[in-house]
Amino acid sequence: FWPSGARTLEAPRPPPQPTWIARAPRGARPAAMAPTNARVIVVGGGLAGLSAACELLERGCNVTILEKEENLGGNSSKATTGIAAPGNSLQAAAGITDDGSDLASLDGPEGSALVKVGPQDMQWLTKILGVDSELVLRLTPGHKTARTVGTKTHFPGAVITYAAIHVLQQVSNLKPDRLEIVANAKVTKLLTSANKVTGVEVMVNGAVTTMFGPVILATGGFAGDYGPGSILATMAKTYMGYPTTNDERASGDGVKLGKDIGAGTANLDSVQLTPTAAVMQGQADAQFKVVVSDAISGAGAKLIDANGKRFCE
């Protein structure tokens, strides 16, 4: 199904003429999940939404991606370090045995399930996007062994996310009946019937319309919204005084949409702090900071203050 020749940032070239190839699915396909006439609505065009669209297409669904910004990519396109994936193929090639048990114990059943299947999903995604040759193994802070999958050049978020955008745009151009990508589309409401979500109300370029079908929320985090009614202000106000490496796109849209129809939430007070953000000259008081990749510390960098003194180990 997937077009060949996904473009990466290391070797930009004109988009190739895609060819369609068959690919065996990773596992049994649930029949109820993939009626060929279903159009699934994916809210959010970051890496989570793009990955969901890839799998839905592979499983036979038709897809509409709704992205509130002009361009796809979201915060994912800025990710600087990589993806922690215990038991990945790069570890196997390096002779590293890693069951991820130290991570699986952190977040209960959900964390354990993610550690178990996440690396397989990541490898499936990088394979269909054609970026396997870009990947390298890194040791990063907080991990007992080298398990983080990064990229040889450029930020991994940019390499993987832009490859996904490129591939999906090819699919949309060649098979518009299978994939529709709508930018400047802000979902304002989840539509329900008999306690089930049936579609969305969405504003596209100022006009409100409705779309019907199964809905996947993939709208990212909320730490870029510091407004008085924000999730940060109501659920984790301790962090309101801190700067952030998230931009205004990370505003918790999906969480708000879900809560509006009675969905449950968990762990909204769990916000990660990092000491590695760059203070740009003349912008010491700016709320938005540029993140400094953890890969730098993992490679042995020493962090010093303005006086040349180490301030953390």
Legacy VTK file of the C-alpha trace (Angstrom):
# vtk DataFile Version 3.0
C-alpha trace
ASCII
DATASET POLYDATA
POINTS 313 float
0.000 0.000 0.000
2.746 2.438 0.914
4.480 4.668 -1.646
8.164 3.931 -1.953
11.017 6.388 -1.623
9.998 8.405 1.438
12.084 11.564 1.507
14.279 12.418 4.485
15.953 15.677 5.417
19.447 14.333 4.824
18.931 13.853 1.109
16.170 16.167 -0.128
15.020 15.453 -3.637
11.898 15.915 -5.770
9.077 13.616 -4.664
9.294 10.320 -6.534
6.383 8.863 -8.437
4.971 6.482 -5.786
4.317 2.835 -6.481
1.881 0.846 -4.398
3.196 -2.218 -2.658
1.543 -4.887 -0.543
2.711 -5.243 3.016
1.835 -7.906 5.540
0.067 -6.503 8.607
1.795 -6.698 11.990
-0.953 -8.813 13.462
-4.491 -10.039 13.045
-6.740 -7.294 11.721
-9.884 -6.831 13.817
-12.754 -7.055 11.336
-14.812 -4.454 13.163
-11.954 -1.985 12.989
-11.521 -1.869 9.249
-14.646 -1.646 7.104
-13.388 -0.275 3.788
-16.146 2.347 3.612
-15.438 3.811 7.072
-13.942 7.305 7.239
-12.105 7.785 10.499
-11.530 11.349 11.717
-8.081 11.929 13.222
-7.909 15.177 15.191
-4.308 16.401 15.236
-1.512 16.328 12.674
1.512 15.695 14.888
3.369 12.394 14.932
0.646 10.621 16.954
-2.060 11.621 14.484
0.112 10.884 11.463
1.024 7.445 12.857
-2.644 6.698 13.524
-3.477 7.666 9.946
-0.766 5.352 8.628
-2.121 2.342 10.502
-5.747 3.130 9.695
-4.914 3.287 5.989
-3.025 0.028 6.202
-6.012 -1.608 7.882
-8.357 -0.531 5.118
-9.991 2.577 6.582
-10.502 5.864 4.830
-9.142 8.776 6.867
-9.583 12.503 7.356
-6.841 14.335 9.267
-7.910 17.622 10.859
-5.053 19.964 11.813
-5.782 23.303 13.478
-2.574 24.932 12.191
-1.606 25.734 8.626
1.040 23.011 8.573
1.225 19.449 9.861
3.914 18.400 12.330
2.959 19.835 15.698
5.348 19.780 18.643
6.635 16.401 17.406
8.582 18.067 14.621
10.737 19.840 17.238
11.675 16.736 19.262
15.450 16.740 19.688
16.419 13.461 21.376
14.562 10.414 20.095
12.272 7.613 21.214
13.112 5.311 24.128
12.343 1.822 22.801
13.508 -1.134 24.955
14.354 -4.227 22.922
14.666 -2.392 19.610
16.574 -3.793 16.626
19.500 -1.377 17.062
20.045 -2.750 20.567
19.932 -6.301 19.230
22.561 -5.420 16.615
24.739 -3.948 19.383
24.343 -7.025 21.590
22.243 -5.195 24.213
19.545 -7.151 26.047
16.861 -4.821 27.391
13.383 -5.841 28.533
12.462 -2.344 29.700
11.346 -3.602 33.106
12.569 -0.404 34.788
10.171 1.617 32.624
7.283 -0.845 32.708
6.996 -0.465 36.461
6.540 3.322 36.384
3.005 3.795 35.067
1.025 0.694 35.968
-0.650 -1.506 33.330
-0.647 1.255 30.722
3.092 1.773 31.049
3.742 -1.945 30.902
1.642 -2.308 27.745
3.433 0.610 26.085
6.856 -0.845 26.830
5.746 -4.204 25.451
4.294 -3.084 22.120
5.744 0.395 21.627
9.120 -0.637 20.172
7.395 -2.875 17.606
5.122 -0.016 16.591
8.038 2.391 16.297
9.981 -0.005 14.073
6.912 -0.579 11.906
6.522 3.181 11.463
10.153 3.943 10.621
10.163 1.060 8.141
7.113 2.195 6.168
8.421 5.774 6.196
11.776 4.686 4.804
13.949 6.247 7.523
15.571 3.122 8.992
18.941 4.061 7.532
18.799 7.380 9.431
18.542 5.811 12.882
21.212 5.522 15.594
21.227 4.243 19.185
21.861 6.705 22.008
22.315 6.714 25.756
20.181 9.462 27.268
19.652 10.696 30.844
17.241 8.682 32.971
17.888 5.392 31.204
20.078 2.588 32.507
21.264 1.573 29.043
21.443 2.844 25.477
17.853 2.407 24.273
16.891 5.757 22.756
16.517 5.712 18.978
17.781 8.962 17.480
18.909 10.057 14.036
22.327 10.540 12.471
21.687 14.081 11.291
18.993 16.644 12.100
16.561 16.291 14.986
14.778 12.924 15.085
11.408 14.630 15.481
11.935 16.489 12.232
13.285 13.484 10.310
10.474 11.088 11.306
7.600 13.573 11.332
8.462 15.180 7.991
8.879 11.738 6.423
5.370 10.859 7.627
3.998 14.123 6.239
5.672 13.483 2.902
4.343 9.928 2.590
0.805 10.843 3.632
0.696 13.821 1.289
1.572 11.435 -1.543
-1.259 9.139 -0.494
-3.671 12.082 -0.314
-2.663 13.311 -3.768
-2.906 9.894 -5.400
-5.849 8.471 -3.452
-7.980 11.396 -2.230
-10.842 8.997 -1.572
-8.641 7.205 0.977
-7.030 10.179 2.718
-8.103 13.786 3.143
-5.840 16.278 4.936
-7.554 19.460 6.134
-5.427 22.281 7.582
-6.665 25.329 9.479
-9.363 23.051 10.880
-10.096 23.549 14.574
-12.423 20.988 16.130
-14.792 22.796 18.487
-17.040 19.967 19.643
-17.370 16.192 19.720
-20.768 15.042 18.456
-22.466 12.256 20.382
-25.499 10.006 20.153
-26.578 7.428 22.739
-23.379 7.990 24.722
-21.174 7.353 21.688
-19.001 9.802 19.791
-20.342 10.026 16.253
-18.306 12.852 14.734
-17.020 16.384 15.178
-18.023 19.993 14.751
-15.125 21.768 13.102
-14.291 25.302 12.009
-12.414 25.362 8.700
-11.149 28.765 7.590
-13.841 30.453 9.659
-16.780 28.293 8.505
-18.362 25.750 10.876
-19.260 22.328 9.516
-19.859 18.808 10.828
-18.161 15.539 9.955
-19.350 12.098 10.978
-17.377 8.934 11.712
-15.203 7.339 14.399
-12.905 9.895 16.035
-9.312 9.606 17.261
-7.994 12.431 19.430
-4.263 12.993 18.852
-3.923 16.628 19.838
-0.795 16.503 21.975
-0.038 18.062 25.344
-1.148 21.184 27.153
1.985 22.818 28.579
2.004 25.608 25.997
-1.191 27.215 27.318
-0.722 29.489 30.346
-4.138 31.128 30.206
-6.222 31.511 33.392
-8.610 28.734 32.335
-5.945 26.419 30.942
-5.403 22.828 32.031
-2.052 23.873 33.453
-3.725 26.557 35.571
-6.473 24.275 36.856
-4.687 20.928 37.217
-0.990 21.753 37.729
-0.855 25.373 38.864
2.447 24.741 40.678
4.131 24.907 37.285
2.525 28.143 36.096
5.601 30.204 36.990
8.010 28.069 34.981
9.066 28.734 31.382
8.142 26.117 28.785
9.665 24.489 25.732
6.137 23.985 24.318
4.716 26.547 21.947
1.105 27.698 21.826
0.051 24.697 19.697
0.251 22.481 22.799
-2.985 23.704 24.360
-4.709 20.479 25.447
-7.467 20.656 22.833
-8.243 16.938 22.921
-8.421 16.841 26.708
-10.862 19.755 26.707
-13.007 18.181 23.990
-13.176 14.917 25.895
-13.967 16.525 29.232
-16.792 18.499 27.625
-18.649 15.240 26.940
-17.802 13.613 30.274
-14.621 11.682 29.459
-12.382 10.764 32.370
-8.821 12.014 32.746
-5.768 10.921 34.713
-2.321 12.258 35.619
-2.949 15.791 34.373
-0.884 17.058 37.299
2.170 15.112 36.082
4.262 17.671 34.221
7.892 16.952 33.413
10.557 19.518 34.268
13.918 19.646 32.513
17.009 21.733 33.348
18.210 21.791 29.740
16.638 24.743 27.962
18.511 27.516 26.216
18.223 31.131 27.383
18.632 33.191 24.224
20.541 36.441 24.406
18.233 39.298 25.318
15.343 36.904 26.070
16.114 35.827 29.618
12.568 36.569 30.764
10.797 35.001 27.800
8.327 32.290 28.785
9.136 30.144 25.746
12.556 28.498 25.779
14.364 26.414 23.180
14.912 22.885 24.471
18.484 21.567 24.607
18.584 17.924 23.554
19.103 15.331 26.300
21.347 13.596 23.777
24.000 16.193 24.621
24.062 15.148 28.272
23.880 11.493 27.338
27.030 11.966 25.255
28.867 13.305 28.316
28.284 17.058 28.264
28.820 18.997 31.518
26.229 21.644 32.357
27.635 24.936 33.654
26.132 28.264 34.685
27.086 31.754 33.475
30.084 31.703 35.830
31.410 28.432 34.484
30.325 26.401 37.520
28.666 22.999 37.199
25.143 23.187 38.611
24.010 19.555 38.259
25.593 16.156 37.902
LINES 1 314
313 0 1 2 3 4 5 6 7 8 9 10 11 12 13 14 15 16 17 18 19 20 21 22 23 24 25 26 27 28 29 30 31 32 33 34 35 36 37 38 39 40 41 42 43 44 45 46 47 48 49 50 51 52 53 54 55 56 57 58 59 60 61 62 63 64 65 66 67 68 69 70 71 72 73 74 75 76 77 78 79 80 81 82 83 84 85 86 87 88 89 90 91 92 93 94 95 96 97 98 99 100 101 102 103 104 105 106 107 108 109 110 111 112 113 114 115 116 117 118 119 120 121 122 123 124 125 126 127 128 129 130 131 132 133 134 135 136 137 138 139 140 141 142 143 144 145 146 147 148 149 150 151 152 153 154 155 156 157 158 159 160 161 162 163 164 165 166 167 168 169 170 171 172 173 174 175 176 177 178 179 180 181 182 183 184 185 186 187 188 189 190 191 192 193 194 195 196 197 198 199 200 201 202 203 204 205 206 207 208 209 210 211 212 213 214 215 216 217 218 219 220 221 222 223 224 225 226 227 228 229 230 231 232 233 234 235 236 237 238 239 240 241 242 243 244 245 246 247 248 249 250 251 252 253 254 255 256 257 258 259 260 261 262 263 264 265 266 267 268 269 270 271 272 273 274 275 276 277 278 279 280 281 282 283 284 285 286 287 288 289 290 291 292 293 294 295 296 297 298 299 300 301 302 303 304 305 306 307 308 309 310 311 312
